[in-house]
Amino acid sequence: MLLGIEIALTISAWRAGWKAIALLPVGAAIALGLIISSCVSVRDGASLYPIALVIDVAVIIILAMMSTSKHHEGSVHASETN
């Protein structure tokens, strides 16, 4: 369920002009999940559910913010003119 939301929001952020940057939150969450899971033994796997939920919710919030805002190409202060 959460993966479907993340995929939809990634597509929405991509279309909002974020392009490949929209893939970073999901990629970071996957990498972080692999690192955390490699540090926990198999019998303690159930203890990862709260951590995974927090990571997923954070990714959804970041992607929702990216989806609702347009990415400005160029400099950091693209809206300022000299």
C-alpha positions as CSV (number, residue, x, y, z in Angstrom):
1,M,0.0,0.0,0.0
2,L,2.7,2.5,1.0
3,L,4.9,1.5,-1.9
4,G,2.0,2.3,-4.3
5,I,1.6,5.8,-2.8
6,E,5.4,6.3,-3.0
7,I,5.4,5.3,-6.7
8,A,2.5,7.6,-7.5
9,L,4.1,10.5,-5.6
10,T,7.4,9.9,-7.3
11,I,5.8,10.1,-10.7
12,S,3.9,13.2,-9.7
13,A,7.2,14.9,-8.4
14,W,8.9,13.9,-11.7
15,R,6.2,15.6,-13.7
16,A,6.4,18.6,-11.4
17,G,9.9,19.2,-12.8
18,W,12.0,17.4,-10.2
19,K,13.1,14.7,-12.7
20,A,15.8,12.4,-11.3
21,I,15.9,14.2,-8.0
22,A,12.4,12.7,-7.3
23,L,14.0,9.2,-7.2
24,L,16.4,10.2,-4.3
25,P,13.9,9.8,-1.4
26,V,12.9,6.3,-2.3
27,G,16.4,5.3,-3.1
28,A,17.7,6.7,0.2
29,A,14.9,4.8,2.1
30,I,15.8,1.6,0.4
31,A,19.5,2.0,1.1
32,L,18.8,3.0,4.7
33,G,16.5,0.0,5.1
34,L,19.1,-2.4,3.8
35,I,21.8,-0.9,6.1
36,I,19.5,-1.1,9.2
37,S,18.3,-4.6,8.4
38,S,21.9,-5.9,8.0
39,C,22.6,-4.7,11.5
40,V,19.7,-6.6,13.1
41,S,19.5,-10.4,13.5
42,V,16.8,-12.5,11.9
43,R,14.9,-13.2,15.1
44,D,14.7,-9.4,15.8
45,G,13.1,-8.6,12.5
46,A,9.8,-7.6,13.9
47,S,11.5,-4.7,15.7
48,L,12.2,-3.2,12.4
49,Y,8.5,-2.5,11.6
50,P,8.2,0.8,13.5
51,I,11.5,2.1,12.0
52,A,10.4,1.1,8.5
53,L,7.0,2.8,9.1
54,V,8.7,6.1,10.2
55,I,11.0,6.0,7.1
56,D,8.1,5.3,4.7
57,V,6.0,8.1,6.2
58,A,9.0,10.5,5.9
59,V,9.4,9.6,2.3
60,I,5.7,10.1,1.6
61,I,5.8,13.6,3.2
62,I,9.0,14.6,1.2
63,L,7.5,13.3,-2.0
64,A,4.2,15.1,-1.3
65,M,6.0,18.3,-0.8
66,M,8.0,17.8,-4.0
67,S,4.8,17.0,-5.9
68,T,3.1,20.2,-4.8
69,S,6.0,22.5,-5.6
70,K,7.6,23.2,-8.9
71,H,11.4,22.7,-9.2
72,H,13.2,25.8,-10.5
73,E,16.0,25.1,-12.9
74,G,19.2,27.0,-12.6
75,S,20.5,28.8,-9.6
76,V,19.4,28.4,-6.0
77,H,17.8,31.8,-6.1
78,A,16.1,31.5,-9.5
79,S,13.2,33.8,-8.6
80,E,15.6,36.7,-7.8
81,T,16.7,39.0,-10.7
82,N,19.7,41.4,-10.7
